[in-house]
Amino acid sequence: MKTALIFGAAGFVGRYLAEELSSHGYRVVGSDVINPGITPTESGFSDFTVCDLLDAAGILRVVEQYRPSAIINLAAVSSVSQTWKIPQKTMEVNVNGALNILEAARVSVPEASILFVGSSEEYAVSEEPISETTPLNANNPYGISKVAMEQFSEIYRNRYGMKIHSVRSFNHTGVGQKENFVIPSWCRQAAEITKSGRSGVMRVGNTTVIRDFGNVKDMARAYRLVLESEDSSVIYNIGTGNGILLSDLLEYIVSLSPQEITVEQDPELFRPSDNPVIVCDHSLITKRLRWIPEHSIYDTVKEMYETYLQEL
């Protein structure tokens, strides 16, 4: 049986990817800096080990112990707004952490298929759908860290002949995403107002931008397809291809609540720099790997809102 090792497995995408991989014949091992209560056999994991991505010797021990045929790195400082507050830590985790994985794989399992997850934040500002040929020009610490990670991956691929895949993911959400991201924040606020039984106020940031929001389950399926593909030199964009104005999505979320909701903008929730339009052109991964998104953002948002209602 093939073994897949997921770093950053305790994060939002980790459980979804574990379920996707385990349902396609993988033994899935998760690793993260802490174990948030994940036990073997839960959500697709067959084992879980605690290791800090910045502990190079620890990463090597984990790789040598499990000798995976596939390695996926989901560990990152991933909130763009947060990376403005901790740019040094962002580079340390997102770049140095990735290098620790590359070195461990080079030494222990150079034949393994490796996947690093980049971002649409790597690209230059464009009002047109972004394809893989759109110029790179990251304008925030998160995007810059992902560009650097890709460049190191290319070096290791060319110098050592390693099979290192890279993808550039566009915005994605779903049940379980942390509330420092925009969609879960709005869904939870709306659900709290609904549960209160009275009118309330939702605090939001910039709602004038257009974004491409996918479902995390579609992302996990795309990651597996890329990981299993033959040509690791190809970088794939992953997104829905449908741009939505955040104010329109906010209006839909507000409409889900039977209570009267007032929306107020909070200057603390605005980023220092925010691309006005980010929409994916996913024609390359669709053509080569037959991947297409299966979930709409409206169905995804409704599921998230209803989940918060149940939890509250």
Backbone torsions as a table, in degrees:
resi	resn	phi	psi	omega
1	MET	NA	138.1	177.9
2	LYS	-70.8	141.4	177.3
3	THR	-111.0	128.4	176.1
4	ALA	-111.5	129.7	178.9
5	LEU	-109.6	120.0	-178.4
6	ILE	-108.5	115.5	171.0
7	PHE	-87.5	143.5	-173.2
8	GLY	75.5	28.3	-171.9
9	ALA	-70.9	-19.7	-178.9
10	ALA	-82.3	-5.3	-179.4
11	GLY	-79.1	-175.6	-174.3
12	PHE	-54.9	-49.2	-173.2
13	VAL	-80.1	-22.2	-170.7
14	GLY	-53.7	-49.0	-177.3
15	ARG	-68.2	-36.6	178.9
16	TYR	-66.2	-41.3	179.6
17	LEU	-68.7	-37.6	177.7
18	ALA	-61.3	-42.2	178.3
19	GLU	-64.7	-41.5	179.1
20	GLU	-62.9	-45.5	-177.7
21	LEU	-71.2	-43.8	-178.5
22	SER	-64.3	-31.9	178.7
23	SER	-75.0	-7.9	177.3
24	HIS	-117.5	30.0	168.0
25	GLY	92.0	10.0	179.2
26	TYR	-95.8	145.6	162.5
27	ARG	-87.4	120.2	-171.1
28	VAL	-108.2	124.3	175.5
29	VAL	-110.3	129.9	178.6
30	GLY	-104.0	148.5	176.1
31	SER	-142.6	140.5	176.6
32	ASP	-158.5	170.1	-178.8
33	VAL	-67.9	-24.7	172.9
34	ILE	-137.8	159.3	172.5
35	ASN	-105.9	109.0	-176.3
36	PRO	-81.0	25.9	179.5
37	GLY	103.0	11.0	177.7
38	ILE	-75.8	126.7	179.3
39	THR	-112.2	156.9	176.9
40	PRO	-53.5	143.3	-178.3
41	THR	76.9	-6.6	178.3
42	GLU	-84.1	132.4	175.3
43	SER	52.7	35.1	174.4
44	GLY	93.1	-9.9	179.6
45	PHE	-80.6	137.7	172.3
46	SER	-98.1	-18.9	177.4
47	ASP	-159.7	158.9	179.4
48	PHE	-144.6	133.7	-179.1
49	THR	-132.6	144.6	-178.7
50	VAL	-93.5	127.9	178.3
51	CYS	-159.0	136.6	177.5
52	ASP	-82.1	128.6	-178.8
53	LEU	-59.9	-24.1	-179.5
54	LEU	-88.1	0.1	176.6
55	ASP	-94.7	92.4	-174.3
56	ALA	-59.6	-42.8	-179.9
57	ALA	-66.3	-38.1	178.4
58	GLY	-66.1	-41.0	177.6
59	ILE	-61.5	-43.0	179.5
60	LEU	-62.3	-41.4	179.5
61	ARG	-61.8	-41.3	-179.9
62	VAL	-64.1	-45.8	-179.4
63	VAL	-64.1	-41.7	179.4
64	GLU	-67.8	-33.6	-179.5
65	GLN	-66.7	-45.3	-173.0
66	TYR	-97.9	-20.2	179.9
67	ARG	42.4	62.8	-175.3
68	PRO	-71.8	151.2	172.1
69	SER	-87.6	-14.4	178.4
70	ALA	-140.8	137.3	177.4
71	ILE	-128.8	130.7	178.5
72	ILE	-125.6	129.5	177.8
73	ASN	-105.1	109.6	175.1
74	LEU	-105.2	-5.4	-175.8
75	ALA	-73.5	128.3	-179.5
76	ALA	-172.1	155.6	160.2
77	VAL	-80.4	108.1	-164.3
78	SER	-113.6	-9.5	176.7
79	SER	-84.1	118.7	-176.9
80	VAL	-59.1	-43.3	-179.6
81	SER	-63.5	-36.8	179.2
82	GLN	-68.3	-34.2	-177.6
83	THR	-67.2	-24.2	175.1
84	TRP	-66.8	-28.7	-178.4
85	LYS	-83.4	-27.6	-177.3
86	ILE	-133.8	62.4	-176.9
87	PRO	-63.3	-35.7	179.6
88	GLN	-64.7	-46.6	179.4
89	LYS	-63.4	-36.6	178.3
90	THR	-58.7	-47.5	179.9
91	MET	-67.8	-37.8	-179.0
92	GLU	-61.9	-49.0	-177.3
93	VAL	-73.9	-50.5	-171.2
94	ASN	-73.0	-28.0	-178.7
95	VAL	-105.1	-56.2	-179.0
96	ASN	-63.2	-38.0	177.3
97	GLY	-61.8	-41.9	177.8
98	ALA	-64.7	-38.0	178.2
99	LEU	-64.6	-36.3	176.9
100	ASN	-62.3	-38.3	177.4
101	ILE	-67.4	-44.7	-179.7
102	LEU	-60.1	-43.3	-179.4
103	GLU	-66.1	-41.8	179.0
104	ALA	-62.8	-41.8	179.4
105	ALA	-68.1	-40.2	-179.8
106	ARG	-60.5	-40.5	-177.2
107	VAL	-76.7	-40.6	-168.2
108	SER	-103.6	-44.6	-176.5
109	VAL	-136.1	65.7	-176.5
110	PRO	-62.0	-18.1	-179.9
111	GLU	-86.4	-5.6	-175.9
112	ALA	-67.1	151.2	173.1
113	SER	-90.1	123.2	-173.0
114	ILE	-116.4	140.6	177.7
115	LEU	-125.6	124.2	172.1
116	PHE	-112.1	135.9	-174.5
117	VAL	-101.3	112.7	174.9
118	GLY	-94.4	-158.8	-169.5
119	SER	-150.2	154.7	172.0
120	SER	-64.0	-18.8	179.5
121	GLU	-68.0	-7.1	177.6
122	GLU	-75.3	-22.0	-170.2
123	TYR	-84.4	157.7	171.5
124	ALA	-68.5	157.4	178.4
125	VAL	-61.7	132.7	-179.6
126	SER	-149.5	133.0	176.8
127	GLU	-84.4	-9.4	178.0
128	GLU	-96.8	158.6	174.6
129	PRO	-53.9	137.4	-173.0
130	ILE	-90.3	122.5	175.0
131	SER	-104.6	175.7	-179.4
132	GLU	-66.9	-14.8	178.9
133	THR	-92.2	-5.3	175.7
134	THR	-62.7	136.2	-178.1
135	PRO	-59.4	146.5	174.2
136	LEU	-87.2	136.7	176.0
137	ASN	-166.0	67.0	-176.8
138	ALA	-59.5	139.2	-177.9
139	ASN	-121.9	22.9	175.4
140	ASN	-149.9	161.1	-176.0
141	PRO	-57.8	-36.6	-179.3
142	TYR	-63.0	-51.7	-179.2
143	GLY	-60.9	-40.7	179.4
144	ILE	-62.7	-41.6	179.9
145	SER	-63.2	-36.4	-179.3
146	LYS	-72.4	-35.0	175.1
147	VAL	-62.5	-44.8	179.4
148	ALA	-61.6	-41.8	179.2
149	MET	-60.4	-42.9	179.0
150	GLU	-63.4	-39.1	-178.6
151	GLN	-66.2	-40.4	175.6
152	PHE	-64.7	-38.5	178.5
153	SER	-60.6	-41.2	179.3
154	GLU	-64.5	-38.6	178.8
155	ILE	-62.6	-46.7	-179.0
156	TYR	-67.7	-35.4	178.7
157	ARG	-64.3	-45.6	-176.3
158	ASN	-76.7	-39.3	-175.0
159	ARG	-78.6	-38.1	-173.0
160	TYR	-112.1	-1.5	178.7
161	GLY	69.4	24.5	-177.7
162	MET	-80.6	152.4	-178.8
163	LYS	-94.4	88.6	-174.9
164	ILE	-115.2	113.5	179.2
165	HIS	-93.1	146.5	174.6
166	SER	-130.2	138.7	172.8
167	VAL	-127.3	157.3	173.8
168	ARG	-119.6	104.0	-176.0
169	SER	-86.3	139.9	172.6
170	PHE	-93.0	176.9	-175.6
171	ASN	-51.9	136.6	174.2
172	HIS	-144.9	152.6	-174.3
173	THR	-148.5	179.7	-179.7
174	GLY	157.5	178.1	180.0
175	VAL	-61.0	128.8	178.2
176	GLY	104.6	-8.7	178.2
177	GLN	-72.2	143.9	-177.5
178	LYS	-65.2	152.2	-173.7
179	GLU	-82.7	6.0	169.6
180	ASN	-84.9	2.3	170.6
181	PHE	-99.5	153.6	-165.7
182	VAL	-64.7	-48.2	-173.4
183	ILE	-67.0	-49.9	176.7
184	PRO	-61.7	-33.1	177.1
185	SER	-61.6	-46.4	-179.4
186	TRP	-67.5	-41.5	-178.9
187	CYS	-64.2	-41.2	-179.8
188	ARG	-68.0	-42.5	178.8
189	GLN	-59.7	-44.4	179.1
190	ALA	-63.3	-41.1	-179.9
191	ALA	-66.0	-39.5	178.6
192	GLU	-63.4	-39.9	178.0
193	ILE	-66.4	-41.0	177.3
194	THR	-59.7	-46.6	-178.1
195	LYS	-66.1	-28.5	-178.7
196	SER	-68.9	-24.2	-179.8
197	GLY	77.6	12.0	179.6
198	ARG	-144.8	172.8	-179.0
199	SER	-66.0	159.8	-178.4
200	GLY	-158.9	179.2	-176.7
201	VAL	-119.8	131.8	172.5
202	MET	-104.3	131.9	178.8
203	ARG	-102.7	127.9	-174.3
204	VAL	-133.2	164.8	175.3
205	GLY	-98.2	-135.7	-178.0
206	ASN	-75.2	119.1	179.9
207	THR	-109.9	12.1	-176.3
208	THR	-96.5	0.9	-178.0
209	VAL	-93.0	157.7	177.8
210	ILE	-107.8	129.5	-178.4
211	ARG	-132.3	159.1	178.2
212	ASP	-107.7	105.4	-176.8
213	PHE	-105.9	122.4	176.2
214	GLY	-106.5	174.1	177.0
215	ASN	-96.4	138.6	-176.6
216	VAL	-59.1	-29.9	179.2
217	LYS	-67.0	-37.9	175.8
218	ASP	-66.0	-37.6	178.2
219	MET	-62.6	-45.9	-178.7
220	ALA	-60.2	-40.4	179.3
221	ARG	-65.5	-40.3	178.2
222	ALA	-64.5	-40.4	179.6
223	TYR	-61.0	-42.0	179.6
224	ARG	-63.8	-44.4	-178.7
225	LEU	-62.3	-41.0	178.5
226	VAL	-67.2	-44.0	-179.7
227	LEU	-58.0	-34.8	-177.4
228	GLU	-90.2	-4.8	-177.8
229	SER	-76.1	158.7	-173.2
230	GLU	-80.8	-42.1	-172.1
231	ASP	-92.2	101.5	-177.8
232	SER	-81.7	-3.2	179.1
233	SER	-81.1	-12.0	-178.1
234	VAL	-87.6	127.7	175.0
235	ILE	-99.6	130.3	-176.0
236	TYR	-111.7	135.4	166.1
237	ASN	-79.5	141.8	176.3
238	ILE	-130.3	113.8	179.0
239	GLY	-169.9	176.3	-173.5
240	THR	-84.8	-25.5	-174.3
241	GLY	86.5	1.1	-179.3
242	ASN	-113.9	114.4	177.4
243	GLY	-87.7	140.1	179.3
244	ILE	-132.9	133.8	176.6
245	LEU	-69.9	128.7	-175.3
246	LEU	-59.3	-32.4	178.3
247	SER	-64.7	-33.4	176.9
248	ASP	-69.3	-40.4	178.1
249	LEU	-67.2	-38.3	176.5
250	LEU	-62.0	-42.9	179.0
251	GLU	-60.6	-38.3	178.5
252	TYR	-66.4	-44.0	179.8
253	ILE	-62.2	-42.5	177.5
254	VAL	-60.5	-38.0	-177.8
255	SER	-67.8	-19.2	179.6
256	LEU	-71.1	-22.5	-178.5
257	SER	-92.0	137.1	176.7
258	PRO	-77.3	-9.3	-178.9
259	GLN	-88.8	159.7	176.4
260	GLU	-77.4	126.6	-177.7
261	ILE	-121.5	129.3	173.7
262	THR	-101.7	133.1	-179.3
263	VAL	-102.0	128.4	177.8
264	GLU	-126.6	135.3	178.4
265	GLN	-83.5	136.3	-178.6
266	ASP	-112.5	114.2	-179.0
267	PRO	-56.7	-26.1	179.7
268	GLU	-67.6	-18.9	-177.6
269	LEU	-93.9	2.1	178.3
270	PHE	-88.2	141.2	177.0
271	ARG	-84.2	154.0	174.8
272	PRO	-61.9	-30.3	178.4
273	SER	-144.0	134.1	-176.0
274	ASP	-143.9	115.1	178.3
275	ASN	-62.1	132.1	-176.1
276	PRO	-67.3	-32.4	-177.6
277	VAL	-138.0	128.1	171.4
278	ILE	-137.2	106.6	-179.8
279	VAL	-132.9	138.6	-174.8
280	CYS	-88.5	141.3	163.5
281	ASP	-104.5	105.4	-175.7
282	HIS	-101.0	22.0	-174.9
283	SER	-63.7	-29.5	-177.5
284	LEU	-69.1	-49.5	-179.8
285	ILE	-69.0	-29.2	176.6
286	THR	-68.9	-41.9	-179.2
287	LYS	-69.9	-44.8	-171.9
288	ARG	-85.8	-38.4	-173.7
289	LEU	-116.0	2.8	176.3
290	ARG	62.1	30.7	177.9
291	TRP	-90.7	132.8	171.3
292	ILE	-138.3	146.0	178.2
293	PRO	-69.6	142.1	-176.2
294	GLU	-112.4	-11.3	-174.5
295	HIS	-118.7	138.7	176.9
296	SER	-88.0	153.2	179.8
297	ILE	-66.1	-31.5	-179.2
298	TYR	-68.9	-41.7	175.6
299	ASP	-65.2	-38.1	179.6
300	THR	-63.4	-46.8	-179.4
301	VAL	-63.2	-41.5	179.3
302	LYS	-62.9	-41.0	177.7
303	GLU	-62.3	-40.8	179.9
304	MET	-65.5	-45.2	179.2
305	TYR	-61.0	-45.6	-179.1
306	GLU	-67.0	-32.7	176.2
307	THR	-65.2	-42.9	176.5
308	TYR	-61.9	-39.4	177.9
309	LEU	-58.9	-43.1	179.7
310	GLN	-66.5	-42.3	-178.7
311	GLU	-67.9	-36.2	-177.8
312	LEU	-74.7	NA	NA
